[in-house]
Amino acid sequence: MKRVFLTGAALMVLFQLRAQDIPVDSTGYKSRKLKVEEVNLVSSYYTQNGDHSAVTGGIGTQKLNDIANTIDVKMVKYGQTGIKHTFDIEAGIDHYTSASSDMIDLSANSSASSSDNRFYPSLTYLRENEQKGQTLGIGVSSSTEFDYQSFGGNISFSQKTKDRNGEFSARFQTFIDQLKLVKPDELRPGGEGYGSAGRNTFAGTLSYSQIINQRLQVLLVGDLISQNGYLSLPFHRVYFSDGTVHQEKMPDTRFKIPIGIRASYFMGDNIIIRAYYRYYTDSWDLKAHTADLEIPVKITQAFSLSPFYRYYSQSAAKYFKPYGGHSQSDEFYTSNYDLSKFNSSFVGMGLKLTPPDGIFGLKHWNTLEIRYGHYTRSNDLTSDIVSINIKYR
């Protein structure tokens, strides 16, 4: 079942390992054989609770649990002309249970929608000319759930400046989705079967990073995202002021424009301050601000801590009203509280171990990172997530 809440998959963006700025060694021997450069094994557990489920019209439980596991394998080889070829293969699987999705069929004690699995493999190829500072990339991906199938593709280009202190990047992505139209049971006359509908997403990203000096690095990034097709979620109920129940109805187009700036400041050898700000606006009149701060601190050569905090605030989309707030005169309508006005906080801590003899004495398994975060939202949603990453290199 396509998740309609703030899920573990959404929050995992905040748990990705941020690469240290280590210069590339261009003087050593470069193997022309394809070899494994890095492997990441990531597992996470996410749990949430709240009382504004869109499945039951903006009221009712939002309890959800999610277990996610991914493996990411990066392989590298150099061609005869010195071109670096990188193949990044990733596969992930999530399993979740959702009390609110179980309410799609009100007449049953339980339904198949109370739990689901999601499988999402991807493959990315990068061709890098280190001498020219130029990289070309192409990738494909897919995501499969009971009622949702997505296929994605992307192309990218990056170019370093002559002094190697700056880099311009451009990326284009597209996602072609097919949804199974699982309606609430009372809106399926005669027990009709599931129909289907399409949804397309096109996203362009431009970014520029610059090393200001030995201590400060800055990244500017902007996106333009266009969606068209079936943008509602078919199992979302909307209760009107006259007591009637309807299926969520949203426009078939949406344009999104997020722009952001990220800065990293190196305070000596042991402390880094990472700050991020993003402004977001879209054609549904939703506007949002995000501010994020993380401060990795190296306690010893092999042990570091990374406290982090994120604050987020958004206005309501113009089509949102709470339970019983819509009327027959409304052309579009939703009671999904993800589109309501709210602010949220996400706070937590990361712990990173890089022992010289490797994790548990296994030399090549050289990094263990554990991260925990607690999320609170002003409309009564709370969640917790813990993730573990083990790296082979």
C-alpha positions as CSV (number, residue, x, y, z in Angstrom):
1,M,0.0,0.0,0.0
2,K,1.4,3.4,-0.9
3,R,2.1,5.1,2.4
4,V,0.3,8.3,3.1
5,F,2.0,9.3,6.3
6,L,5.4,10.6,7.3
7,T,7.1,7.2,6.9
8,G,10.5,5.8,7.7
9,A,11.3,6.0,4.0
10,A,10.7,9.7,4.0
11,L,12.8,10.3,7.1
12,M,15.7,8.1,5.9
13,V,16.8,11.1,3.8
14,L,18.0,12.6,7.1
15,F,19.9,9.5,8.0
16,Q,22.1,9.2,5.0
17,L,25.8,9.2,5.7
18,R,27.4,12.5,4.7
19,A,30.7,12.0,3.0
20,Q,33.8,13.5,4.5
21,D,35.7,15.9,2.1
22,I,38.6,13.6,1.4
23,P,40.7,14.5,-1.6
24,V,41.0,11.9,-4.3
25,D,44.4,10.2,-4.6
26,S,45.2,10.6,-8.3
27,T,48.9,9.5,-8.1
28,G,48.5,5.9,-7.0
29,Y,48.0,2.8,-9.1
30,K,44.5,2.6,-10.7
31,S,43.2,-0.9,-11.3
32,R,41.7,-1.6,-14.7
33,K,39.8,-4.6,-13.3
34,L,36.3,-4.1,-11.9
35,K,36.6,-4.2,-8.1
36,V,34.3,-3.6,-5.2
37,E,35.2,-0.2,-3.7
38,E,32.5,0.1,-1.0
39,V,29.5,-1.8,0.5
40,N,26.9,-0.2,2.8
41,L,24.4,-2.3,4.8
42,V,21.7,-0.2,6.3
43,S,18.8,-1.3,8.5
44,S,16.2,0.9,10.2
45,Y,13.2,0.7,12.4
46,Y,10.5,3.4,12.3
47,T,7.4,3.8,14.4
48,Q,4.8,6.6,14.5
49,N,1.5,7.5,16.1
50,G,-1.1,10.2,15.7
51,D,-4.9,10.8,15.4
52,H,-5.4,12.5,12.0
53,S,-5.6,9.6,9.5
54,A,-6.5,10.6,6.0
55,V,-7.9,7.1,5.4
56,T,-10.7,7.9,7.8
57,G,-11.2,11.5,6.8
58,G,-8.7,13.3,9.0
59,I,-9.6,11.5,12.3
60,G,-8.4,8.2,13.7
61,T,-5.2,6.4,14.3
62,Q,-2.0,7.0,12.3
63,K,-0.1,4.2,14.0
64,L,2.5,2.7,11.7
65,N,5.6,0.5,12.0
66,D,8.2,0.1,9.3
67,I,11.3,-2.1,9.0
68,A,13.7,-1.3,6.1
69,N,16.8,-3.0,4.9
70,T,19.1,-1.9,2.0
71,I,22.4,-3.0,0.5
72,D,24.4,-0.6,-1.6
73,V,27.4,-2.0,-3.6
74,K,29.8,0.4,-5.4
75,M,32.2,-1.1,-8.0
76,V,35.0,0.8,-9.8
77,K,37.4,0.3,-12.7
78,Y,39.6,2.5,-14.8
79,G,39.7,2.3,-18.6
80,Q,42.9,2.3,-20.8
81,T,42.5,6.1,-21.3
82,G,42.3,6.7,-17.5
83,I,38.5,7.2,-17.4
84,K,37.0,6.1,-14.1
85,H,33.9,3.9,-14.4
86,T,31.7,3.5,-11.3
87,F,28.7,1.1,-11.0
88,D,26.4,1.7,-8.0
89,I,23.9,-1.1,-7.3
90,E,21.4,-0.7,-4.6
91,A,18.5,-2.9,-3.4
92,G,16.1,-2.3,-0.6
93,I,13.0,-3.9,1.0
94,D,10.6,-2.4,3.5
95,H,7.9,-4.2,5.5
96,Y,5.3,-2.1,7.3
97,T,2.1,-2.5,9.3
98,S,-0.5,0.3,9.4
99,A,-3.5,0.5,11.6
100,S,-5.0,3.3,9.5
101,S,-4.6,1.5,6.2
102,D,-6.5,-1.3,7.8
103,M,-9.5,1.0,7.9
104,I,-9.9,1.1,4.1
105,D,-12.5,-1.6,4.5
106,L,-14.6,-0.5,7.5
107,S,-16.9,-3.6,7.2
108,A,-14.1,-6.1,7.8
109,N,-12.3,-6.8,11.0
110,S,-9.0,-6.7,9.1
111,S,-7.8,-6.3,5.5
112,A,-4.8,-7.1,3.4
113,S,-4.0,-3.4,3.4
114,S,-2.9,-3.5,7.1
115,S,0.6,-4.6,6.0
116,D,2.6,-4.5,2.8
117,N,6.1,-4.9,1.4
118,R,8.0,-2.5,-0.9
119,F,11.0,-3.6,-3.0
120,Y,13.1,-0.9,-4.7
121,P,16.3,-1.7,-6.7
122,S,18.4,0.8,-8.6
123,L,21.5,1.0,-10.8
124,T,23.6,4.0,-11.5
125,Y,26.6,4.3,-13.8
126,L,29.1,7.2,-13.6
127,R,31.8,8.0,-16.2
128,E,34.4,10.4,-14.7
129,N,37.3,12.1,-16.4
130,E,39.4,13.0,-13.4
131,Q,41.8,15.0,-15.5
132,K,39.1,17.3,-16.9
133,G,37.0,17.2,-13.7
134,Q,34.0,16.0,-15.7
135,T,31.4,13.4,-14.7
136,L,28.5,11.9,-16.7
137,G,25.9,9.7,-15.1
138,I,22.9,7.6,-15.9
139,G,20.6,5.6,-13.7
140,V,17.4,3.5,-13.5
141,S,15.2,2.5,-10.6
142,S,11.9,0.9,-9.7
143,S,9.6,0.6,-6.7
144,T,6.9,-2.0,-6.2
145,E,4.1,-2.3,-3.7
146,F,0.7,-4.0,-3.7
147,D,-1.0,-0.9,-5.3
148,Y,1.9,1.1,-6.6
149,Q,4.5,0.5,-9.3
150,S,7.1,3.1,-10.2
151,F,9.9,3.2,-12.8
152,G,12.5,5.9,-12.7
153,G,15.4,7.1,-14.8
154,N,17.9,9.9,-14.4
155,I,20.9,11.5,-16.2
156,S,23.4,13.8,-14.7
157,F,26.4,16.0,-15.5
158,S,29.0,17.7,-13.3
159,Q,32.0,19.9,-14.1
160,K,34.7,21.1,-11.7
161,T,36.3,24.5,-12.1
162,K,39.9,24.8,-13.3
163,D,41.2,25.3,-9.8
164,R,39.0,22.3,-8.5
165,N,37.5,24.5,-5.8
166,G,34.1,24.7,-7.5
167,E,31.7,22.3,-9.1
168,F,28.6,22.8,-11.2
169,S,26.1,19.9,-11.4
170,A,22.9,19.3,-13.4
171,R,20.5,16.4,-13.0
172,F,17.2,15.3,-14.6
173,Q,14.9,12.6,-13.2
174,T,11.6,11.1,-14.3
175,F,9.3,8.7,-12.6
176,I,6.5,6.9,-14.4
177,D,4.0,5.5,-11.9
178,Q,1.0,3.3,-12.1
179,L,-1.5,3.3,-9.2
180,K,-4.1,0.7,-8.4
181,L,-7.3,2.6,-7.4
182,V,-8.1,1.0,-4.1
183,K,-11.2,2.9,-3.0
184,P,-12.8,2.8,0.5
185,D,-15.3,-0.1,0.7
186,E,-18.4,2.0,0.9
187,L,-17.4,3.8,-2.3
188,R,-17.0,0.6,-4.3
189,P,-20.6,-0.1,-5.5
190,G,-21.4,-3.7,-6.1
191,G,-17.9,-4.7,-4.9
192,E,-16.3,-3.5,-8.2
193,G,-12.7,-4.4,-8.9
194,Y,-9.7,-2.0,-8.8
195,G,-9.1,0.3,-11.7
196,S,-5.8,1.9,-12.4
197,A,-4.3,5.4,-13.2
198,G,-1.0,6.9,-14.2
199,R,1.2,9.6,-12.6
200,N,4.3,11.1,-14.1
201,T,7.0,13.2,-12.3
202,F,9.7,15.2,-14.0
203,A,12.4,16.9,-11.9
204,G,15.4,19.1,-12.9
205,T,18.1,20.0,-10.4
206,L,20.9,22.6,-10.7
207,S,23.6,23.0,-8.1
208,Y,26.9,24.7,-7.5
209,S,29.4,23.9,-4.7
210,Q,32.3,26.1,-3.8
211,I,35.3,25.8,-1.4
212,I,35.5,29.3,0.0
213,N,38.6,28.6,2.0
214,Q,40.2,25.8,4.0
215,R,37.4,25.9,6.6
216,L,34.2,26.8,4.7
217,Q,32.4,25.1,1.8
218,V,29.0,26.2,0.4
219,L,26.5,24.4,-1.8
220,L,23.6,26.1,-3.6
221,V,20.8,23.9,-5.1
222,G,17.5,24.5,-6.9
223,D,14.9,22.2,-8.3
224,L,11.9,22.4,-10.6
225,I,9.5,19.6,-10.3
226,S,6.4,18.9,-12.5
227,Q,3.8,16.3,-11.8
228,N,0.8,15.3,-13.8
229,G,-1.8,12.5,-13.8
230,Y,-3.7,11.0,-10.9
231,L,-2.3,13.0,-7.9
232,S,-5.0,12.0,-5.4
233,L,-4.7,9.0,-3.1
234,P,-7.8,6.8,-3.9
235,F,-8.3,5.4,-0.4
236,H,-8.4,8.8,1.3
237,R,-11.9,9.6,2.6
238,V,-13.2,13.2,2.8
239,Y,-16.3,13.9,5.0
240,F,-18.4,16.9,3.9
241,S,-20.3,19.3,6.2
242,D,-23.6,17.5,5.2
243,G,-22.3,14.2,6.6
244,T,-21.7,12.6,3.2
245,V,-18.4,10.7,2.5
246,H,-16.3,11.2,-0.7
247,Q,-13.1,10.1,-2.2
248,E,-10.2,12.6,-2.1
249,K,-10.1,14.7,-5.3
250,M,-7.0,16.8,-6.2
251,P,-5.9,18.6,-9.4
252,D,-4.1,16.6,-12.0
253,T,-1.1,18.9,-12.1
254,R,1.4,20.2,-9.5
255,F,4.5,22.3,-9.8
256,K,7.1,22.4,-7.0
257,I,10.1,24.8,-6.6
258,P,12.5,24.1,-3.7
259,I,15.7,26.1,-3.4
260,G,18.3,25.6,-0.7
261,I,21.8,26.4,0.6
262,R,24.1,24.1,2.6
263,A,27.3,25.2,4.4
264,S,30.0,23.1,6.1
265,Y,32.5,24.9,8.4
266,F,35.5,23.0,9.7
267,M,36.5,24.1,13.2
268,G,39.9,22.5,13.3
269,D,40.3,18.7,13.1
270,N,37.6,17.6,15.5
271,I,34.4,19.6,14.9
272,I,32.4,20.3,11.8
273,I,29.3,22.6,11.7
274,R,26.8,21.6,8.9
275,A,23.9,24.0,8.3
276,Y,21.1,23.8,5.7
277,Y,18.2,26.0,4.8
278,R,15.5,25.3,2.2
279,Y,12.5,27.3,0.9
280,Y,9.7,25.4,-0.9
281,T,6.6,26.6,-2.8
282,D,4.2,24.9,-5.1
283,S,1.1,25.5,-7.3
284,W,-1.2,24.2,-4.5
285,D,-0.2,27.2,-2.4
286,L,1.8,25.2,0.0
287,K,4.9,27.0,1.3
288,A,7.5,25.7,3.6
289,H,10.8,26.5,5.4
290,T,13.4,23.9,6.5
291,A,16.4,24.7,8.8
292,D,18.8,21.9,9.6
293,L,21.9,21.8,11.8
294,E,24.3,19.0,12.5
295,I,27.6,19.2,14.4
296,P,29.9,16.1,14.1
297,V,32.4,16.0,16.9
298,K,35.4,13.7,16.8
299,I,35.9,12.4,20.4
300,T,38.8,10.1,19.6
301,Q,40.5,9.0,16.3
302,A,38.0,6.2,16.0
303,F,34.8,7.6,17.7
304,S,32.6,10.6,16.9
305,L,29.2,11.9,17.9
306,S,26.8,13.9,15.6
307,P,23.9,15.7,17.4
308,F,21.4,17.1,14.9
309,Y,18.2,19.2,14.8
310,R,15.8,20.0,12.1
311,Y,12.9,22.6,12.2
312,Y,10.2,22.6,9.5
313,S,7.2,24.8,9.0
314,Q,4.6,24.8,6.3
315,S,1.3,26.6,5.3
316,A,-1.7,24.6,4.3
317,A,-2.5,23.6,0.8
318,K,-5.5,25.5,-0.5
319,Y,-7.5,22.3,-1.0
320,F,-7.2,21.1,2.6
321,K,-9.9,21.3,5.2
322,P,-10.4,19.1,8.3
323,Y,-13.1,16.5,9.0
324,G,-16.5,17.9,8.0
325,G,-15.0,21.1,6.6
326,H,-15.6,20.7,2.9
327,S,-18.9,21.4,1.1
328,Q,-20.5,20.5,-2.2
329,S,-19.2,23.7,-3.8
330,D,-15.6,22.7,-3.4
331,E,-14.0,21.6,-6.7
332,F,-11.1,19.8,-5.0
333,Y,-10.9,18.5,-1.5
334,T,-8.6,16.6,0.9
335,S,-8.4,16.0,4.7
336,N,-4.8,14.7,4.5
337,Y,-3.0,16.5,7.4
338,D,0.3,16.2,5.5
339,L,-1.2,19.1,3.5
340,S,-2.3,21.1,6.6
341,K,-0.6,23.9,8.3
342,F,1.9,22.7,10.9
343,N,5.5,22.9,12.2
344,S,7.7,20.1,13.3
345,S,11.0,19.3,15.0
346,F,13.3,16.4,14.5
347,V,16.2,15.9,17.0
348,G,18.6,13.1,17.5
349,M,22.2,11.8,17.7
350,G,24.5,9.9,15.5
351,L,27.3,7.6,16.8
352,K,30.2,6.6,14.5
353,L,32.9,4.1,15.1
354,T,35.9,3.6,12.8
355,P,38.3,1.3,14.7
356,P,41.7,0.8,13.0
357,D,41.3,-3.0,13.2
358,G,37.8,-2.9,11.7
359,I,34.4,-3.7,13.3
360,F,34.7,-6.8,15.5
361,G,38.2,-7.2,14.2
362,L,37.1,-7.5,10.6
363,K,39.5,-5.1,8.8
364,H,37.5,-4.2,5.7
365,W,34.3,-3.7,7.7
366,N,35.7,-0.4,8.9
367,T,32.7,1.8,9.9
368,L,29.7,1.4,12.1
369,E,27.2,4.2,12.4
370,I,24.1,4.2,14.6
371,R,21.6,7.1,14.4
372,Y,18.4,7.8,16.4
373,G,15.9,10.6,15.9
374,H,12.6,11.7,17.5
375,Y,10.1,13.6,15.5
376,T,7.2,15.7,16.7
377,R,4.6,17.6,14.7
378,S,2.2,20.3,15.9
379,N,-0.9,18.4,14.7
380,D,-0.2,15.5,17.1
381,L,2.0,13.2,15.0
382,T,5.0,11.7,16.7
383,S,7.6,9.2,15.5
384,D,10.9,7.6,16.3
385,I,13.5,6.1,14.0
386,V,16.8,4.2,14.6
387,S,19.2,3.2,11.8
388,I,22.4,1.1,11.7
389,N,24.9,1.4,8.9
390,I,27.9,-1.0,8.5
391,K,30.4,0.0,5.8
392,Y,32.9,-2.3,3.9
393,R,35.8,-0.6,2.2
